[in-house]
Amino acid sequence: MSNTPHTLADEFPGLGDAIHKLKIANPDFAQLLVRYDEVNDQVHLAETNITPVDQLTETELRKERLRIKDAISQALSGQ
């Protein structure tokens, strides 16, 4: 398990199988998952000051992570 908070497993507990099935069936959804992980990693690095960014950039990264999470949630609810 990763030490990075807000992983997909944390955000969507119990939906691992559904996420996997949709990832296999839908390349756009698979890319959404990749993008979520990228942005989530950037947020984590910013929050821990490993890769410091200004407050506005950190806020925008958090907003982007939330937009992606919402898109993932919509895709999961539509299956």
PyMOL commands that set and color helices and strands:
alter all, ss='L'
color gray80, all
select helices_A, chain A and resi 8-11+16-25+27-47+55-77
alter helices_A, ss='H'
color red, helices_A
deselect
rebuild
show_as cartoon
